[in-house]
């Protein structure tokens, strides 16, 4: 009877040890892969911005946009400012100018180009490749007639 109990305890210890060993191996393997990649990314979410869309000399509506962008963490330590300000500025300029994207008549392929252009413009302004990727979190067009404002007297 004692041999059976001891054999059961021994088998349990071996199983627990094997599970612990595999978990440690996976943890160190994932850490090694991240270190070998050499780039650690941080994710930032911008504030929502409202951009007026002008056509025919009048305001036609507003774009509400919010972005998520990834930044090289090592390069981020080398700059003394927040890159969010530059992403928002480039987004406002790109949307307001509207040369690349016609926001009143958008097509599906325009959004990836907008995100790519924002990242390229920010990196060009900063003089280094800090922004790795720009994602569109929210992009809405609100026609002027649907905007609520103060009551007209």
Backbone torsions as a table, in degrees:
resi	resn	phi	psi	omega
1	UNK	NA	-42.3	-179.6
2	UNK	-65.8	-35.5	179.1
3	UNK	-64.0	-39.1	179.7
4	UNK	-66.3	-43.4	179.3
5	UNK	-64.0	-45.5	179.0
6	UNK	-63.9	-38.3	176.8
7	UNK	-64.4	-40.4	177.6
8	UNK	-64.0	-43.3	178.3
9	UNK	-64.8	-42.5	180.0
10	UNK	-62.6	-43.4	179.3
11	UNK	-65.4	-38.8	178.3
12	UNK	-64.6	-44.1	178.7
13	UNK	-62.8	-39.6	178.0
14	UNK	-63.7	-44.2	-179.7
15	UNK	-64.2	-44.6	179.2
16	UNK	-64.3	-41.7	178.4
17	UNK	-62.9	-40.5	179.2
18	UNK	-65.0	-43.0	178.7
19	UNK	-63.4	-45.3	178.8
20	UNK	-60.9	-42.9	179.5
21	UNK	-62.4	-43.4	179.2
22	UNK	-64.5	-42.7	179.7
23	UNK	-63.3	-42.3	177.7
24	UNK	-64.3	-42.0	179.6
25	UNK	-61.6	-43.4	179.0
26	UNK	-65.8	-39.3	-179.6
27	UNK	-63.8	-45.3	-179.9
28	UNK	-71.2	-32.3	178.0
29	UNK	-66.7	-42.7	178.9
30	UNK	-66.8	-39.3	178.7
31	UNK	-65.8	-38.8	178.3
32	UNK	-65.9	-38.5	178.7
33	UNK	-66.0	-39.5	179.2
34	UNK	-67.0	-39.9	178.7
35	UNK	-68.7	-36.7	-179.8
36	UNK	-70.4	-28.0	177.0
37	UNK	-64.9	-35.0	174.8
38	UNK	82.9	-11.1	-178.1
39	UNK	-121.0	122.7	175.4
40	UNK	-108.0	127.6	-176.5
41	UNK	-106.8	142.5	172.1
42	UNK	-116.7	146.2	-177.1
43	UNK	-108.7	135.4	178.5
44	UNK	-127.1	143.0	175.6
45	UNK	-111.9	127.7	-179.9
46	UNK	-81.5	167.0	170.9
47	UNK	-74.5	159.3	176.0
48	UNK	-75.3	139.1	177.2
49	UNK	-119.4	150.5	176.5
50	UNK	-114.3	122.8	-176.9
51	UNK	-120.5	124.7	177.5
52	UNK	-72.3	139.7	176.7
53	UNK	-107.3	119.4	-175.4
54	UNK	-108.9	133.0	177.2
55	UNK	-148.4	133.3	180.0
56	UNK	66.0	27.6	177.5
57	UNK	81.9	2.2	178.5
58	UNK	-133.2	163.4	176.8
59	UNK	-75.2	124.3	-179.3
60	UNK	-93.3	-27.1	-178.3
61	UNK	172.7	-166.4	-177.8
62	UNK	-135.7	142.4	171.6
63	UNK	-99.7	131.5	173.0
64	UNK	-109.5	121.4	-174.7
65	UNK	-134.2	144.2	173.8
66	UNK	-141.6	138.8	-174.3
67	UNK	-125.4	156.4	170.6
68	UNK	-121.7	132.8	178.7
69	UNK	-135.4	149.0	178.1
70	UNK	-104.5	142.9	-175.0
71	UNK	-128.6	141.9	173.4
72	UNK	-67.0	116.1	-173.9
73	UNK	-64.1	-34.4	180.0
74	UNK	-69.0	-44.3	178.5
75	UNK	-67.9	-29.4	179.9
76	UNK	-64.1	-32.6	179.2
77	UNK	-71.5	-16.7	-177.3
78	UNK	-88.7	-9.8	-179.5
79	UNK	-112.3	141.2	-175.5
80	UNK	-90.7	16.3	-176.6
81	UNK	-136.4	168.2	-179.4
82	UNK	-88.1	122.4	-179.5
83	UNK	-68.1	-13.0	179.5
84	UNK	-59.1	-37.1	-179.5
85	UNK	-60.8	-41.5	-179.4
86	UNK	-71.7	-36.8	177.4
87	UNK	-63.8	-44.8	179.2
88	UNK	-65.4	-40.1	179.0
89	UNK	-63.5	-45.6	178.5
90	UNK	-65.7	-37.1	178.1
91	UNK	-63.8	-45.6	179.8
92	UNK	-61.6	-47.1	-179.4
93	UNK	-62.2	-42.4	-178.4
94	UNK	-66.9	-44.2	-179.8
95	UNK	-69.6	-43.0	-177.6
96	UNK	-65.7	-45.0	179.5
97	UNK	-66.2	-40.1	174.5
98	UNK	62.0	21.4	-179.1
99	UNK	-73.0	-42.0	-177.6
100	UNK	-78.4	-34.3	-174.1
101	UNK	-128.7	128.6	175.1
102	UNK	-90.7	103.3	-172.3
103	UNK	-75.5	-15.3	177.4
104	UNK	-84.4	-17.8	179.8
105	UNK	-139.4	65.7	-174.4
106	UNK	-75.9	151.2	174.2
107	UNK	-119.4	161.1	-177.8
108	UNK	-61.2	-37.1	-175.5
109	UNK	-76.0	-9.3	-179.3
110	UNK	-71.6	-32.2	-175.3
111	UNK	-66.9	-46.2	176.6
112	UNK	-61.1	-36.3	178.6
113	UNK	-66.1	-39.2	177.8
114	UNK	-61.3	-47.7	-179.2
115	UNK	-63.7	-42.8	179.3
116	UNK	-63.1	-44.5	-178.5
117	UNK	-63.5	-39.7	179.0
118	UNK	-60.7	-48.3	179.2
119	UNK	-60.6	-43.7	179.7
120	UNK	-64.2	-44.0	-178.4
121	UNK	-65.7	-39.9	179.2
122	UNK	-65.0	-45.9	179.7
123	UNK	-63.3	-36.9	178.0
124	UNK	-64.6	-43.2	179.1
125	UNK	-65.8	-37.8	-178.3
126	UNK	-81.1	-17.2	178.0
127	UNK	80.5	9.4	176.9
128	UNK	-155.1	158.5	-178.0
129	UNK	-84.0	82.1	179.0
130	UNK	-92.0	-49.7	-178.8
131	UNK	-79.0	118.1	-178.5
132	UNK	-87.3	-39.5	-176.2
133	UNK	-154.8	144.4	176.2
134	UNK	-119.7	129.3	178.7
135	UNK	-116.8	143.4	178.8
136	UNK	-91.0	114.0	-179.6
137	UNK	-86.1	-40.1	-177.2
138	UNK	-150.8	133.3	176.9
139	UNK	-149.7	111.3	-177.0
140	UNK	-131.8	140.7	174.1
141	UNK	-106.6	127.6	178.9
142	UNK	-117.8	111.9	177.4
143	UNK	-61.2	152.6	-176.9
144	UNK	-58.2	-35.8	-178.3
145	UNK	-66.8	-22.2	-179.6
146	UNK	-93.2	-2.9	-179.1
147	UNK	-82.3	128.3	176.7
148	UNK	-88.7	139.7	178.9
149	UNK	-144.2	-169.0	178.2
150	UNK	-64.6	148.6	-179.1
151	UNK	-64.0	142.0	178.9
152	UNK	-81.6	135.2	-179.0
153	UNK	-94.6	NA	NA
